[in-house]
Amino acid sequence: MTDAAISALENRLKQVTSRLEQVERQLASGGGAGGSAAHSAPATSSSGGAGGASSAYVSAYDALIADTIDKYVSSSSQIDPLVKQQADLVKQATTAQRSLLAAASEHSKPAANDLQNLLKPMSDLMEKISDLRNKNRAHKSFNWLSTISEGISALGWVAVEPAPGPFVDEARASSEFYSNKILMEFKTKEGGDLQRTWVGAWNGFLKDLRTYIKQYHTTGLAWNAKGSPASAGAVSSSGAGPAPPAGAGPPPPPSGGPPAFDSAPPSGGGSGKEADRGRLLAEINAVKERQKGGKTEGLRKVQDHEKTKNRKPEERSAVVSSGATGGSAPRATAAKPAVTRPPKLALESNKWVVEFQVGNRNIVIDQTETRQTVYIYKAENSVIHVKGKVNAITMDSCKKTGLVFENAIASCEVVNCQSVEVQILGSVPALAVDKTDGCQLMLSKDCLGVELVTSKCSEMNISIPGGPNGDPIERPVPEQFKTIIKNGTLVTEAVQHLG
């Protein structure tokens, strides 16, 4: 290396050192570093208090919201009032997150319970955003509502460690599933520019949020290690809205996690559930104490006149039939009344539940998604029509009920049913029929490659296309089999009856 090259390298090092010293002085003075220097502060350096690198990530978040969320909220008002209502909730949720970031820039990380209370204002708003979509599944703006409700979960990155970035990527992928539908719908229709602006603003927020996290919170939300532990009041004072009321518990755990139990006794001492629990334990201990000498110790002996065999017929239990005489009369068990429950048709998480429908032949499920399943239980004299494509369908304990569906990705199962009909308009790779008496399957041309498994079934027929004049061909499924022993092995074949 020449002397000139070495001299040039020394000059560059001096310039870099001078620039770093300038940034350090700006951060120490509380003014923050301007331009690109603000973004060069280490993400993990939260020791500078509110005026250090931590305050820089609050300013960067403000810029992120101004560039994307404000544009998204503005365009939402031009699409639909319901979309605007959801956008207002999104604005409140991002404001709540901004206040949490401001609290983190001034305070150290709190205990787990306190952290849940800090997250509660934001998590409540996220739940409202999802509820708005679930309550309006038949609305014309369902794709818009779904785009946001799927992507809003990205705000939960503040509680994810040690890699919050991929968490945002997953939320963005779910959101783009619906936003792509919007873009395709308005590819050539009038108003496409507005829709592209709306989608671009929201997707831009999720993409920029991922970049923001990578720069400032690579391994999780960066707290100020030199500050005091954060509390719910720290967030409410930063403008995120009112703090949760005193004594409010943490929000429910994520789906799939174990439920949270409160092991502390109630404030009432021996009252309420704690007192009931205490009495129950006392009774159990008393029984154990009595039975130390044997299983029957402590139990009262039945006197001879109390025994059933020594009673007169009219004094015996009412379970004896009215026409019985003497002690040898058979006992009749009391018939249990049939349980009747109100009919149900609801979407629970990703499962459509159809239960206790009687005489309803106009049940239509049309707002379907590929990740959803359909479960039909104890339907009678009813017809269920499932439109679109779902993951799987199950009929359980149904009588004289018809099922019509278009497409299922995994399977269709019929269990414990009587006199049911299943018509497939599209395709399904697998059919399973178990413990069913009377089943009529009607297949389409696209469903001829289906794999059918039956067990303990009777009176089962399959109709397939291909007959003369376009009529379907009906074929029975064997229910009687013959087994012979050949060379030490069992050979089983279906019995064919000649007409």
N, C-alpha and C positions, 0 to 999 in steps of 0.2 A: 504494500500500500504506500503511495507517495505521500510526501509531506503535505501537499495541498489537500489531498483527500482526508488526511487525519485532521487537519485544521478545520475543514468544513464540517466534519463529524463533531468536533468539539463545540463549534458554534451552534449546531443544532441541539446538542445536549444542553447547552446553556439556555437556549430559548425555551426548551421544554421545561427545564427546572424553574425558570422565571415564571412561566405560565402557571405551573402547579402551585408555586408560592402565592401567586395572585389569587388563584381560586381558593386556596386555603384561608387567605385573609378575608375574602368576601364571605365565605361560609362562617368564619368565626365572628364576623361583624353582624350576622343575622340578615344580610341583604340577599343572600343566595347568589349563585353564579349565573351570569347571563349567557345567552346563546347556547352553543354546544357544550360549554363547560358545565352547565347545570346537569347535563345528561351524562357527564363523565364521572360523576360522583359514585363511589362504590355502593352497590345495593345493600351490602351488609353493614355499612358504616352508619349506625344509628346513635353513635355516642355524642354527636354534636348538638343534642337537644333539638328544640323546635326550630332553630335556625340552621341546623346541619343538613346532612344529606337526606334525612327523613322529611324535612320540610320541602325539599326539592321534589320528592315523589308525590307529595300532595299537590304541588303546583303542576306537575306533569299530568296528574289525574284530572285536574281542572281543565287543562288543555284538551285532553282526550274527550271529555264530556262535551266541551264546546264544539269540537270538530265533528262529532258523530251523533250523540244523543239529542242535542238541540235540533239538528237537522231532521232526525227521525221523528221527533215529537211534532215538529212543524208540518211535515208531510203527512203525518197520521191524521191530522184534522181535516185533510182534503179527501181522505178515502172513505171513512165511515165513522159515525159517532162512537160506536163500540170500540173500534180500533183506537180512536183518540182517548177513550176512557182507559184503555189498557196502557197506552203510551204515557198518560199522566202517572199511572202507578209505577211504570218503569223509571220515570224521572225521579219520583220520590225514593225508589229503591237505590238508584245510583247516588242520590244525595245522602241517603243513610250510609252508604258505603264510603262516601267521601268523608263523612264525619267520623267513621270508624278509623279511616286512614289518618285523619288529623289527630285522633286520640292516640293512635299507635306511635305517631311521631313525637309525642310528648311523654308517653308512659311506657313502662315495661310490660311484658306479657303477664296477664292475670292468671289466676287459677282457672281450672276447667269450668266450674260452675259460673264464675264471673264472666268468662268468655262467652258462654251460652247466653247470658243476659245481655251482653254487648251486641251479640248477633241477632237478638230477638226482633228489634224494629225492622231490620232488613229482611229477615226470614218471614215475618208476617206479611210484608208487602209482596214477597215472591210467591207466597201461598195464594194471596188474592189474585195475582196475575194468572196463575194456573187455574184457579177456580172460575175465573171469568171465561176461560176457554171451555172448561168442562161443562159449564151451565149453558153454553151456546153452541153445542155441536151441530145443530141444524141451521145455524146462521150462515148467511151468504159469505161472511168474512171469516169463516172457520180456518182457512189456510193462513190468514194473516195472524189470527189469534194464536194458532199453533206455532207459527214461526217464532213468536216472542216467548210463549210459555215453555217451549223446548230450549230456547237459548238463554233464558233468564237464569237458569241454574248455574251459569258461568260465574255469577256473582258470589257463589259459594266458595270460590278459590281462597278466600281469606281464612277459611278453616281447614284447608288442605295442606298437609306436609308429608313428605319433603318436596313434592313435585307438583305445584299447582298449575303449571302451564298445560300439561296434557289434559287436565280436568277441563280446562276451557276449550281445548280442541274437540273433546267429545261433545260438549254442549253445542258448539258451532256446527258440528257435523249433523246433529239431530235437527238443528234449526234450519239448515240449508236444505234438508229433505223437503220441507214445506215451502221455503222461499223459492226453490227451483220450480215448484208447481206454479207459483205466481208468475214467474218470469216466462214460463212456457205459455201460460194462458194469455198473457198480454204481449206476446212476441209480435203479433200483427194487429192487435186490437187497439182501439183508441184509448188513450190514457196510459200507454206503455211507459212514457217518460216519467210520469209520476211514480209508477210502481217500481221502476228501476232505481229512481232516487231513494225511495223508501227502503227497498231491499239493500241497496248499496250502503246507506247510512247505518243500518242495523248490522249487516255483515262486517262493515268497516269497524264498528265498535268492538265486535268480538275479536277480529283480527288484531286491531291495535291494542286491545286489552291483553292479548297473549304476548305481544312485543313489550308492553309496559311491565308485565310480570317478570319476563325474562331479564329485564334491565334492572329492576329495583327489588324484586321479591323472588329471586330464583328458587330458594328453598322454603319459601313460606313468607307470610306477612312479616315485614321487618319492624320490630318493636324497638323502642328507645331503651337500651339496656341500663342507662343511668337515671331514667325516670322512675317515679313511683308506680306501683301496679295500677293498671287501668281499672275503672269501675264504670257502671252503667251511667252514672252522672257525667262522666267525661264525654260520652257520646252524645247525650242529650244536649249538653251545653255547646256542642259543636254544630248544632243545627240539623241533626238527623231526625228531629221530632221528639216527642215526649219519651222519657225513659219508661221501661216496664214498671208496673206498680210494685210497691214493696211486697216482698214475699212471693212474687211471681216466679214460678219454676222455670227451668230451661225449656226451650222448644223441644218437640219430640225428636228422637234420634232418627237418622236417615233410615229409609226403607231397607229392610233386610237385617238391620242391627237388632241387638237384644233390647227389650223394653227396659226403661229405667224404673227401678223400684226405690221407694223412699224407706230406708231402714230405720229412720229415726222415729220414736214413738210420738203420737200426737200430743199437742200441748195440754190437752185436758187430763193428762195423767192416766187414770184408770177408766176413763170414759170412752164411749164409742167403740171402734173396732178393736182397740187395744184391750179394753175390758172384756169383750167377747172372746178374744183370743186367749186371754188369761184364764177365763172360766173353762174354756174348752181344754186347755192344757191341764188344768187342775182336775177335771173329770177323768182325763186319760190317765193321769198319774194315780188317781184313786183306784181306777180299775186295775192298773198294774199292781198296785199294792195289795189289793184283795186277792189277786190271782197268783201270788207268789207261791202259795202252797199247792196249787193245782189249778187247772183251767176252770173248774166249777166252784172253787172256793169263794164264798161270799155271795153266791146266788141263792135266791129263795127257793125252797123245795116246793114242788107242785103237790098239793093235797089230792087224795083219791077222788073226792067229790068234784074237783076242778077238771079232772081228765075227761076228754071228749067221749071216750068209750063208756064212761059211767053216767053220762047225761041222758036225759030223755030226748027222743027225736025232736020234739018241739023246742027244746032248749039248746039244740046244737046250732052250729054256725049256719048262717043263711046261705052258704055256698052249697048246701045239700039241696038237691032238686026237690021241688014241691011234691012230686008224686012218690018220693022214696019213703020206704018204711023200714024200720029196723036199722041196725048198725052197718049193714053191708051195702047201703045205697051208694051209688057212685056220686062223686062230687063234680059239680059243674063249675068251671072257671068263669069268672065274671068277664064279659066281653068288654074290651077297651073301646071307648068311643073313637071314631075316626078323627084323626087330627086334620083340621082344615086351617089353612093359612092364606093370607091375602096373596093374590097373584103379584108377581114381581118381574119387571123388565128394567134392568139397570146396567150401566157400565161401571164396574168396580176395578179400578186400576186398568189393566189391559184385558179384562175378562168381561164379556157380555153374559149376564146372568138372567136366564129365563126360568122362573120357578112357579109351580102351582097355577099354571094357566089352564082353565077349564072352559071349553066351548068357545075359545077365541081363535078364529080362523083367519085373522087379519094381522098377525104379528109380523112386522117388517123391521129388519135391522139393516139400515143402509149406510150409516156413517161408520164404515169399517176401515181398519188398517191392517197391514200385513203382520204386525206383531201381536194382534189381538186374538183371543180365543173365544169360543162360544160354548156355554154350558147350559144344557136344557134339562131340567129336573122336574119329574112328576107333572108333566103336561098331559092333558087328557082332552080328546076330541078337539084338538087345536092344530093349526098349521103355522109353521114358522118359516119365513123367507129371509135368507141371509144373502145380501147383495155384496158385490165386490169380492175382494180376496182377503181371507183371514188365515191365521196360522193353523188352527185345529178346531174341530167341532166334536162335541160329545153329547149324546142323548142318553139319559139315565132314568130308568124307572118310569117310562112314558107309556101311555095306552092310547091306541087309536089316534095317533098323531102323525102328521106329515111334516117332513123337513125338505125344503128346497134351498139349495145353495149353489153358488156359481163356482168358486175356486177355493181350495184349501191347500196350503203349502205342505203340511205334514201329514195329517190323517183325519179320518172321520170314524168315530167309535159309537156303537150302539150296544148298550148294556142293560140287562134286566128289563127289557121292554116287551110289550105285547101289541100285536097288530099295528105295526108302524110302516110308513112308507118313506123312502129317502130317494129324492131325485137330484141328480148332479147335472147341472147345465154346462159346467166347464170341465175341470179336471181335479183329481186328487190322487196322490201316489199310492195311498194305502187305505184300506177299509178293514175294520175289525168289528165283528158281531159276536156277542157273548151272552149266553143265558137269555136268549130272546125267542119267543114263540110268535111266529107270524111276522115276516119282514119282507117287504117288496123293495128291491133296489132297481132304480131306473138310471142307466148310464147313458152318457152322451158319446159321440164319436171320439172326442178328445180324451175320454176316460177309459178307453178299451185296454190300456196298459196297466190298469190298476191291479194291485196285489190284494186279494181278499183272504182274510183269516177268520174262520168261524169255529165256535166251540159251544157245545151244549145248546144247539139251536134246532128249531123245527119250523116247518111250513115256510121255507125261505125260497124266494124266486128272484131271478135276475133278468131284467129286460134290457136287451142290447139292440142297437140299430142294425139295419142290414137286411130286413125282411123284404118280401115283395111289396111293391107299391109304397115303399118307404115305411111300412109298418114295423114296429119293433118285434124282436123275437124273444119269447119268454122261455127261460130255462130254469129248472129246479136245482137247488143245491142239495147234494146227497145228505141225508141225516141218518141213514142206516148203513152199517158196515159189516163186512164178513172178514173174520180173521182165521187163518189156518197156520199150522206149524209146519215149516218146511226146512229140513236140514238143521233143526235146532233153533231156528229163528222164527219170529212172528211175521207173517205176511198179511197185510190188511188191504182190502179194496172195497170200494163202494158197491152196494147192492143195487143192481139195475132191475127194474120191474118192467116186464114187457106188457104193453097194453093190448 
